[in-house]
Amino acid sequence: MLKRLGLIGVVIAAGIAFATPAFADKIMVGAYPANPPWEYKTDSGGFEGFEIDVANDVAKRIGAEVEFQDLGFQALFAATASGRIDFAVSSISITKERLQNQGFTQAYYDSDGTIVGKADSTIKTLDDLKGKTIGVIAGSTGEAYMKENAAKLG
């Protein structure tokens, strides 16, 4: 399962920044910080990771401060739609459904879905998952894949 990632609204924020002489002094960025190395919280409560660095760079380029909000994955979409945040970071896959009400930058990273388990696990293929409990992030493309293939995977 190919996962195309993008930052919601970075293009819009950057476009506004370069098209108008004045813009917000602070940009609000939503993050689901349980997603290292993309974004995570440090022991002191600060945000770090690749996408945090990208958001900080956008803010620097437009001369604004950035404030990160710790949001659940699904809450990111409601927060961008309502204007509570200017954009979101969290390895967000670009899907047809999300394109109906969210804006995305050009994808900057492609990844495949992966099964992760203990090194001594007997699970080596999707067929080995039959009858097993599988964890996915609610609202993610991983959840969509598992729902679409539940009957086949058992």
mmCIF file of the C-alpha atoms, coordinates in Angstrom:
data_MODEL
# 
_entry.id   MODEL 
# 
loop_
_atom_site.group_PDB 
_atom_site.id 
_atom_site.type_symbol 
_atom_site.label_atom_id 
_atom_site.label_alt_id 
_atom_site.label_comp_id 
_atom_site.label_asym_id 
_atom_site.label_entity_id 
_atom_site.label_seq_id 
_atom_site.pdbx_PDB_ins_code 
_atom_site.Cartn_x 
_atom_site.Cartn_y 
_atom_site.Cartn_z 
_atom_site.occupancy 
_atom_site.B_iso_or_equiv 
_atom_site.pdbx_formal_charge 
_atom_site.auth_seq_id 
_atom_site.auth_comp_id 
_atom_site.auth_asym_id 
_atom_site.auth_atom_id 
_atom_site.pdbx_PDB_model_num 
ATOM 1   C CA . MET A 1 1   ? 0.000   0.000   0.000  1.00 0.00 ? 1   MET A CA 1 
ATOM 2   C CA . LEU A 1 2   ? 1.673   3.171   -1.190 1.00 0.00 ? 2   LEU A CA 1 
ATOM 3   C CA . LYS A 1 3   ? 1.401   6.039   1.231  1.00 0.00 ? 3   LYS A CA 1 
ATOM 4   C CA . ARG A 1 4   ? 1.791   9.540   -0.164 1.00 0.00 ? 4   ARG A CA 1 
ATOM 5   C CA . LEU A 1 5   ? 2.579   12.094  2.472  1.00 0.00 ? 5   LEU A CA 1 
ATOM 6   C CA . GLY A 1 6   ? 2.073   15.829  2.449  1.00 0.00 ? 6   GLY A CA 1 
ATOM 7   C CA . LEU A 1 7   ? 1.760   18.780  4.775  1.00 0.00 ? 7   LEU A CA 1 
ATOM 8   C CA . ILE A 1 8   ? -1.728  20.252  4.780  1.00 0.00 ? 8   ILE A CA 1 
ATOM 9   C CA . GLY A 1 9   ? -1.720  23.916  3.975  1.00 0.00 ? 9   GLY A CA 1 
ATOM 10  C CA . VAL A 1 10  ? 2.025   24.563  3.668  1.00 0.00 ? 10  VAL A CA 1 
ATOM 11  C CA . VAL A 1 11  ? 1.536   25.613  0.065  1.00 0.00 ? 11  VAL A CA 1 
ATOM 12  C CA . ILE A 1 12  ? -1.321  27.879  1.093  1.00 0.00 ? 12  ILE A CA 1 
ATOM 13  C CA . ALA A 1 13  ? 0.693   29.387  3.949  1.00 0.00 ? 13  ALA A CA 1 
ATOM 14  C CA . ALA A 1 14  ? 3.743   29.891  1.752  1.00 0.00 ? 14  ALA A CA 1 
ATOM 15  C CA . GLY A 1 15  ? 1.617   31.271  -1.102 1.00 0.00 ? 15  GLY A CA 1 
ATOM 16  C CA . ILE A 1 16  ? -0.040  33.781  1.194  1.00 0.00 ? 16  ILE A CA 1 
ATOM 17  C CA . ALA A 1 17  ? 3.329   34.735  2.622  1.00 0.00 ? 17  ALA A CA 1 
ATOM 18  C CA . PHE A 1 18  ? 4.848   35.535  -0.744 1.00 0.00 ? 18  PHE A CA 1 
ATOM 19  C CA . ALA A 1 19  ? 1.711   37.044  -2.306 1.00 0.00 ? 19  ALA A CA 1 
ATOM 20  C CA . THR A 1 20  ? 0.884   39.564  0.416  1.00 0.00 ? 20  THR A CA 1 
ATOM 21  C CA . PRO A 1 21  ? 3.135   42.018  2.226  1.00 0.00 ? 21  PRO A CA 1 
ATOM 22  C CA . ALA A 1 22  ? 1.589   41.396  5.664  1.00 0.00 ? 22  ALA A CA 1 
ATOM 23  C CA . PHE A 1 23  ? 0.500   38.161  7.284  1.00 0.00 ? 23  PHE A CA 1 
ATOM 24  C CA . ALA A 1 24  ? 0.149   36.576  10.689 1.00 0.00 ? 24  ALA A CA 1 
ATOM 25  C CA . ASP A 1 25  ? 2.935   36.965  13.207 1.00 0.00 ? 25  ASP A CA 1 
ATOM 26  C CA . LYS A 1 26  ? 2.245   33.424  14.390 1.00 0.00 ? 26  LYS A CA 1 
ATOM 27  C CA . ILE A 1 27  ? 1.239   30.276  12.540 1.00 0.00 ? 27  ILE A CA 1 
ATOM 28  C CA . MET A 1 28  ? -0.627  27.528  14.356 1.00 0.00 ? 28  MET A CA 1 
ATOM 29  C CA . VAL A 1 29  ? 0.445   24.000  13.435 1.00 0.00 ? 29  VAL A CA 1 
ATOM 30  C CA . GLY A 1 30  ? -1.367  20.854  14.520 1.00 0.00 ? 30  GLY A CA 1 
ATOM 31  C CA . ALA A 1 31  ? 0.711   17.741  15.160 1.00 0.00 ? 31  ALA A CA 1 
ATOM 32  C CA . TYR A 1 32  ? 0.042   14.177  16.260 1.00 0.00 ? 32  TYR A CA 1 
ATOM 33  C CA . PRO A 1 33  ? 3.324   13.726  18.144 1.00 0.00 ? 33  PRO A CA 1 
ATOM 34  C CA . ALA A 1 34  ? 3.218   9.939   18.448 1.00 0.00 ? 34  ALA A CA 1 
ATOM 35  C CA . ASN A 1 35  ? 4.901   9.553   15.083 1.00 0.00 ? 35  ASN A CA 1 
ATOM 36  C CA . PRO A 1 36  ? 8.710   9.505   15.348 1.00 0.00 ? 36  PRO A CA 1 
ATOM 37  C CA . PRO A 1 37  ? 10.860  10.394  13.488 1.00 0.00 ? 37  PRO A CA 1 
ATOM 38  C CA . TRP A 1 38  ? 8.329   12.678  11.777 1.00 0.00 ? 38  TRP A CA 1 
ATOM 39  C CA . GLU A 1 39  ? 7.066   14.348  14.959 1.00 0.00 ? 39  GLU A CA 1 
ATOM 40  C CA . TYR A 1 40  ? 7.271   13.516  18.632 1.00 0.00 ? 40  TYR A CA 1 
ATOM 41  C CA . LYS A 1 41  ? 7.471   15.199  22.015 1.00 0.00 ? 41  LYS A CA 1 
ATOM 42  C CA . THR A 1 42  ? 10.670  15.443  23.992 1.00 0.00 ? 42  THR A CA 1 
ATOM 43  C CA . ASP A 1 43  ? 10.861  14.675  27.708 1.00 0.00 ? 43  ASP A CA 1 
ATOM 44  C CA . SER A 1 44  ? 10.540  18.416  28.349 1.00 0.00 ? 44  SER A CA 1 
ATOM 45  C CA . GLY A 1 45  ? 7.319   18.603  26.279 1.00 0.00 ? 45  GLY A CA 1 
ATOM 46  C CA . GLY A 1 46  ? 8.760   20.282  23.182 1.00 0.00 ? 46  GLY A CA 1 
ATOM 47  C CA . PHE A 1 47  ? 8.035   19.115  19.650 1.00 0.00 ? 47  PHE A CA 1 
ATOM 48  C CA . GLU A 1 48  ? 10.783  17.638  17.462 1.00 0.00 ? 48  GLU A CA 1 
ATOM 49  C CA . GLY A 1 49  ? 11.104  15.667  14.236 1.00 0.00 ? 49  GLY A CA 1 
ATOM 50  C CA . PHE A 1 50  ? 11.440  16.085  10.482 1.00 0.00 ? 50  PHE A CA 1 
ATOM 51  C CA . GLU A 1 51  ? 8.009   17.637  9.910  1.00 0.00 ? 51  GLU A CA 1 
ATOM 52  C CA . ILE A 1 52  ? 8.475   19.913  12.925 1.00 0.00 ? 52  ILE A CA 1 
ATOM 53  C CA . ASP A 1 53  ? 11.695  21.128  11.284 1.00 0.00 ? 53  ASP A CA 1 
ATOM 54  C CA . VAL A 1 54  ? 9.790   21.769  8.028  1.00 0.00 ? 54  VAL A CA 1 
ATOM 55  C CA . ALA A 1 55  ? 7.088   23.762  9.850  1.00 0.00 ? 55  ALA A CA 1 
ATOM 56  C CA . ASN A 1 56  ? 9.738   25.775  11.705 1.00 0.00 ? 56  ASN A CA 1 
ATOM 57  C CA . ASP A 1 57  ? 11.474  26.518  8.396  1.00 0.00 ? 57  ASP A CA 1 
ATOM 58  C CA . VAL A 1 58  ? 8.204   27.727  6.814  1.00 0.00 ? 58  VAL A CA 1 
ATOM 59  C CA . ALA A 1 59  ? 7.653   30.042  9.785  1.00 0.00 ? 59  ALA A CA 1 
ATOM 60  C CA . LYS A 1 60  ? 11.216  31.353  9.567  1.00 0.00 ? 60  LYS A CA 1 
ATOM 61  C CA . ARG A 1 61  ? 10.878  32.051  5.829  1.00 0.00 ? 61  ARG A CA 1 
ATOM 62  C CA . ILE A 1 62  ? 7.706   34.087  6.318  1.00 0.00 ? 62  ILE A CA 1 
ATOM 63  C CA . GLY A 1 63  ? 9.003   35.849  9.416  1.00 0.00 ? 63  GLY A CA 1 
ATOM 64  C CA . ALA A 1 64  ? 6.486   34.318  11.802 1.00 0.00 ? 64  ALA A CA 1 
ATOM 65  C CA . GLU A 1 65  ? 6.584   32.426  15.053 1.00 0.00 ? 65  GLU A CA 1 
ATOM 66  C CA . VAL A 1 66  ? 5.158   28.927  15.130 1.00 0.00 ? 66  VAL A CA 1 
ATOM 67  C CA . GLU A 1 67  ? 3.017   27.361  17.829 1.00 0.00 ? 67  GLU A CA 1 
ATOM 68  C CA . PHE A 1 68  ? 2.406   23.617  17.804 1.00 0.00 ? 68  PHE A CA 1 
ATOM 69  C CA . GLN A 1 69  ? -0.814  22.081  19.090 1.00 0.00 ? 69  GLN A CA 1 
ATOM 70  C CA . ASP A 1 70  ? -0.858  18.459  20.255 1.00 0.00 ? 70  ASP A CA 1 
ATOM 71  C CA . LEU A 1 71  ? -3.900  16.945  18.536 1.00 0.00 ? 71  LEU A CA 1 
ATOM 72  C CA . GLY A 1 72  ? -5.193  13.452  17.901 1.00 0.00 ? 72  GLY A CA 1 
ATOM 73  C CA . PHE A 1 73  ? -4.741  12.244  14.333 1.00 0.00 ? 73  PHE A CA 1 
ATOM 74  C CA . GLN A 1 74  ? -8.411  12.610  13.353 1.00 0.00 ? 74  GLN A CA 1 
ATOM 75  C CA . ALA A 1 75  ? -8.647  15.999  15.104 1.00 0.00 ? 75  ALA A CA 1 
ATOM 76  C CA . LEU A 1 76  ? -6.051  17.408  12.690 1.00 0.00 ? 76  LEU A CA 1 
ATOM 77  C CA . PHE A 1 77  ? -8.580  17.401  9.842  1.00 0.00 ? 77  PHE A CA 1 
ATOM 78  C CA . ALA A 1 78  ? -11.325 19.150  11.825 1.00 0.00 ? 78  ALA A CA 1 
ATOM 79  C CA . ALA A 1 79  ? -8.808  21.709  13.101 1.00 0.00 ? 79  ALA A CA 1 
ATOM 80  C CA . THR A 1 80  ? -7.634  22.670  9.596  1.00 0.00 ? 80  THR A CA 1 
ATOM 81  C CA . ALA A 1 81  ? -11.206 22.771  8.264  1.00 0.00 ? 81  ALA A CA 1 
ATOM 82  C CA . SER A 1 82  ? -12.359 25.040  11.112 1.00 0.00 ? 82  SER A CA 1 
ATOM 83  C CA . GLY A 1 83  ? -9.321  27.340  10.937 1.00 0.00 ? 83  GLY A CA 1 
ATOM 84  C CA . ARG A 1 84  ? -8.197  26.440  14.468 1.00 0.00 ? 84  ARG A CA 1 
ATOM 85  C CA . ILE A 1 85  ? -4.786  25.640  12.968 1.00 0.00 ? 85  ILE A CA 1 
ATOM 86  C CA . ASP A 1 86  ? -3.132  26.925  9.804  1.00 0.00 ? 86  ASP A CA 1 
ATOM 87  C CA . PHE A 1 87  ? -1.813  23.525  8.768  1.00 0.00 ? 87  PHE A CA 1 
ATOM 88  C CA . ALA A 1 88  ? -1.109  20.052  10.105 1.00 0.00 ? 88  ALA A CA 1 
ATOM 89  C CA . VAL A 1 89  ? 1.880   17.732  10.130 1.00 0.00 ? 89  VAL A CA 1 
ATOM 90  C CA . SER A 1 90  ? 1.694   14.022  10.832 1.00 0.00 ? 90  SER A CA 1 
ATOM 91  C CA . SER A 1 91  ? 2.715   11.906  7.851  1.00 0.00 ? 91  SER A CA 1 
ATOM 92  C CA . ILE A 1 92  ? -0.721  12.526  6.395  1.00 0.00 ? 92  ILE A CA 1 
ATOM 93  C CA . SER A 1 93  ? -1.475  10.403  3.356  1.00 0.00 ? 93  SER A CA 1 
ATOM 94  C CA . ILE A 1 94  ? -3.088  12.129  0.399  1.00 0.00 ? 94  ILE A CA 1 
ATOM 95  C CA . THR A 1 95  ? -6.313  10.285  -0.424 1.00 0.00 ? 95  THR A CA 1 
ATOM 96  C CA . LYS A 1 96  ? -9.240  11.075  -2.725 1.00 0.00 ? 96  LYS A CA 1 
ATOM 97  C CA . GLU A 1 97  ? -11.512 11.430  0.299  1.00 0.00 ? 97  GLU A CA 1 
ATOM 98  C CA . ARG A 1 98  ? -9.201  13.879  2.058  1.00 0.00 ? 98  ARG A CA 1 
ATOM 99  C CA . LEU A 1 99  ? -8.734  15.942  -1.102 1.00 0.00 ? 99  LEU A CA 1 
ATOM 100 C CA . GLN A 1 100 ? -12.465 16.724  -1.002 1.00 0.00 ? 100 GLN A CA 1 
ATOM 101 C CA . ASN A 1 101 ? -12.011 19.034  2.008  1.00 0.00 ? 101 ASN A CA 1 
ATOM 102 C CA . GLN A 1 102 ? -8.282  19.442  2.676  1.00 0.00 ? 102 GLN A CA 1 
ATOM 103 C CA . GLY A 1 103 ? -5.439  21.095  0.785  1.00 0.00 ? 103 GLY A CA 1 
ATOM 104 C CA . PHE A 1 104 ? -2.083  19.362  0.366  1.00 0.00 ? 104 PHE A CA 1 
ATOM 105 C CA . THR A 1 105 ? 1.371   20.229  -0.843 1.00 0.00 ? 105 THR A CA 1 
ATOM 106 C CA . GLN A 1 106 ? 3.062   18.098  -3.442 1.00 0.00 ? 106 GLN A CA 1 
ATOM 107 C CA . ALA A 1 107 ? 3.921   14.760  -1.833 1.00 0.00 ? 107 ALA A CA 1 
ATOM 108 C CA . TYR A 1 108 ? 7.454   14.741  -0.472 1.00 0.00 ? 108 TYR A CA 1 
ATOM 109 C CA . TYR A 1 109 ? 7.730   11.163  0.767  1.00 0.00 ? 109 TYR A CA 1 
ATOM 110 C CA . ASP A 1 110 ? 6.425   7.763   -0.364 1.00 0.00 ? 110 ASP A CA 1 
ATOM 111 C CA . SER A 1 111 ? 6.274   4.732   1.888  1.00 0.00 ? 111 SER A CA 1 
ATOM 112 C CA . ASP A 1 112 ? 4.709   1.304   1.869  1.00 0.00 ? 112 ASP A CA 1 
ATOM 113 C CA . GLY A 1 113 ? 2.530   -0.108  4.628  1.00 0.00 ? 113 GLY A CA 1 
ATOM 114 C CA . THR A 1 114 ? 4.462   -2.428  6.901  1.00 0.00 ? 114 THR A CA 1 
ATOM 115 C CA . ILE A 1 115 ? 3.740   -5.180  9.389  1.00 0.00 ? 115 ILE A CA 1 
ATOM 116 C CA . VAL A 1 116 ? 5.761   -4.695  12.567 1.00 0.00 ? 116 VAL A CA 1 
ATOM 117 C CA . GLY A 1 117 ? 6.222   -7.294  15.283 1.00 0.00 ? 117 GLY A CA 1 
ATOM 118 C CA . LYS A 1 118 ? 8.754   -8.941  17.563 1.00 0.00 ? 118 LYS A CA 1 
ATOM 119 C CA . ALA A 1 119 ? 11.906  -10.317 15.952 1.00 0.00 ? 119 ALA A CA 1 
ATOM 120 C CA . ASP A 1 120 ? 10.957  -13.898 16.886 1.00 0.00 ? 120 ASP A CA 1 
ATOM 121 C CA . SER A 1 121 ? 7.381   -13.563 15.563 1.00 0.00 ? 121 SER A CA 1 
ATOM 122 C CA . THR A 1 122 ? 6.001   -16.348 13.383 1.00 0.00 ? 122 THR A CA 1 
ATOM 123 C CA . ILE A 1 123 ? 4.087   -13.769 11.320 1.00 0.00 ? 123 ILE A CA 1 
ATOM 124 C CA . LYS A 1 124 ? 5.894   -13.338 8.010  1.00 0.00 ? 124 LYS A CA 1 
ATOM 125 C CA . THR A 1 125 ? 3.065   -12.680 5.500  1.00 0.00 ? 125 THR A CA 1 
ATOM 126 C CA . LEU A 1 126 ? -0.416  -11.151 5.454  1.00 0.00 ? 126 LEU A CA 1 
ATOM 127 C CA . ASP A 1 127 ? -1.883  -14.674 5.499  1.00 0.00 ? 127 ASP A CA 1 
ATOM 128 C CA . ASP A 1 128 ? -0.237  -15.205 8.899  1.00 0.00 ? 128 ASP A CA 1 
ATOM 129 C CA . LEU A 1 129 ? -2.471  -12.438 10.319 1.00 0.00 ? 129 LEU A CA 1 
ATOM 130 C CA . LYS A 1 130 ? -5.666  -14.521 10.042 1.00 0.00 ? 130 LYS A CA 1 
ATOM 131 C CA . GLY A 1 131 ? -7.418  -14.592 13.396 1.00 0.00 ? 131 GLY A CA 1 
ATOM 132 C CA . LYS A 1 132 ? -4.984  -12.102 14.954 1.00 0.00 ? 132 LYS A CA 1 
ATOM 133 C CA . THR A 1 133 ? -5.772  -8.758  16.561 1.00 0.00 ? 133 THR A CA 1 
ATOM 134 C CA . ILE A 1 134 ? -4.281  -5.942  14.495 1.00 0.00 ? 134 ILE A CA 1 
ATOM 135 C CA . GLY A 1 135 ? -3.654  -2.388  15.700 1.00 0.00 ? 135 GLY A CA 1 
ATOM 136 C CA . VAL A 1 136 ? -3.883  0.631   13.399 1.00 0.00 ? 136 VAL A CA 1 
ATOM 137 C CA . ILE A 1 137 ? -4.317  4.371   13.909 1.00 0.00 ? 137 ILE A CA 1 
ATOM 138 C CA . ALA A 1 138 ? -7.990  5.361   13.665 1.00 0.00 ? 138 ALA A CA 1 
ATOM 139 C CA . GLY A 1 139 ? -8.666  7.309   10.487 1.00 0.00 ? 139 GLY A CA 1 
ATOM 140 C CA . SER A 1 140 ? -5.373  6.261   8.881  1.00 0.00 ? 140 SER A CA 1 
ATOM 141 C CA . THR A 1 141 ? -4.820  4.639   5.506  1.00 0.00 ? 141 THR A CA 1 
ATOM 142 C CA . GLY A 1 142 ? -3.711  1.558   7.465  1.00 0.00 ? 142 GLY A CA 1 
ATOM 143 C CA . GLU A 1 143 ? -7.167  1.359   9.019  1.00 0.00 ? 143 GLU A CA 1 
ATOM 144 C CA . ALA A 1 144 ? -8.810  1.821   5.609  1.00 0.00 ? 144 ALA A CA 1 
ATOM 145 C CA . TYR A 1 145 ? -6.689  -0.990  4.144  1.00 0.00 ? 145 TYR A CA 1 
ATOM 146 C CA . MET A 1 146 ? -7.508  -3.375  6.983  1.00 0.00 ? 146 MET A CA 1 
ATOM 147 C CA . LYS A 1 147 ? -11.251 -2.638  6.718  1.00 0.00 ? 147 LYS A CA 1 
ATOM 148 C CA . GLU A 1 148 ? -11.207 -3.132  2.942  1.00 0.00 ? 148 GLU A CA 1 
ATOM 149 C CA . ASN A 1 149 ? -9.345  -6.430  3.296  1.00 0.00 ? 149 ASN A CA 1 
ATOM 150 C CA . ALA A 1 150 ? -10.846 -7.786  6.543  1.00 0.00 ? 150 ALA A CA 1 
ATOM 151 C CA . ALA A 1 151 ? -12.798 -10.572 4.841  1.00 0.00 ? 151 ALA A CA 1 
ATOM 152 C CA . LYS A 1 152 ? -9.776  -11.696 2.833  1.00 0.00 ? 152 LYS A CA 1 
ATOM 153 C CA . LEU A 1 153 ? -7.424  -11.542 5.817  1.00 0.00 ? 153 LEU A CA 1 
ATOM 154 C CA . GLY A 1 154 ? -9.885  -13.138 8.251  1.00 0.00 ? 154 GLY A CA 1 
# 
